[in-house]
Amino acid sequence: MKKVQEELRLSSFVKGKRKALDFTQVELAKKAGIGLRLLREIEQEKHTLRIQKINQLLNLFGYELGPVKMKRE
């Protein structure tokens, strides 16, 4: 269950996609049209990010940010 939750984290998703494409952070930021600092903040799970900028990055992979039901333990 913990692995599934980890895979749903934005930081893990973006980092995994970046590594699968064999991109550096610099290359991915440039390709997505976002700043390197923002990409680093996403991968480090910064909690105050702009949705528009996150979607700009996710669109590169054919995704967009959306609501996901939280699991309560």
RABELKA-V433230 format. One record per pair of residues at least 12 apart in sequence whose ideal C-beta (glycine too) atoms are under 10 Angstrom apart, sorted by the first residue. I is the first residue (numbers start at 0). GAP is how many residues later the second one is. D is the distance in whole Angstrom. If there is no record, write none. Layout:
I_GAP_D + I_GAP_D
This chain:
0_70_8 + 0_72_9 + 3_67_9 + 4_66_7 + 7_60_6 + 7_63_9 + 8_36_7 + 9_32_6 + 9_33_9 + 9_35_8 + 9_39_8 + 9_44_7 + 9_47_9 + 9_48_8 + 9_53_10 + 9_55_8 + 10_30_9 + 10_31_6 + 10_32_5 + 10_33_7 + 10_34_5 + 10_35_9 + 11_31_9 + 11_33_9 + 12_29_9 + 12_30_10 + 12_45_8 + 12_48_8 + 12_50_8 + 13_14_8 + 13_18_10 + 13_25_8 + 13_28_5 + 13_29_6 + 13_40_9 + 13_43_7 + 13_44_8 + 13_46_10 + 13_47_8 + 13_49_10 + 14_13_10 + 14_24_10 + 14_27_9 + 14_28_5 + 14_29_10 + 16_40_9 + 16_41_9 + 16_43_8 + 16_44_5 + 16_46_9 + 17_13_10 + 17_14_10 + 17_21_8 + 17_24_10 + 17_25_8 + 17_39_10 + 17_42_10 + 17_43_9 + 19_41_10 + 20_39_9 + 20_40_9 + 22_16_10 + 22_37_10 + 23_12_10 + 24_12_10 + 24_14_5 + 24_15_6 + 24_17_10 + 24_18_7 + 25_13_9 + 27_15_10 + 27_29_8 + 27_32_8 + 28_13_10 + 28_28_8 + 30_26_9 + 30_29_6 + 31_21_9 + 31_24_6 + 31_25_5 + 31_26_9 + 31_27_8 + 31_28_5 + 31_29_9 + 32_20_10 + 32_23_6 + 32_24_9 + 32_26_10 + 32_27_9 + 33_16_10 + 33_19_6 + 33_20_9 + 33_22_6 + 33_23_6 + 33_26_9 + 34_18_8 + 37_12_8 + 37_15_6 + 37_16_8 + 37_18_9 + 37_19_8 + 38_14_10 + 38_18_7 + 40_12_10 + 41_12_7 + 41_15_7 + 41_16_10 + 48_16_10 + 50_13_9 + 50_14_6 + 51_13_9
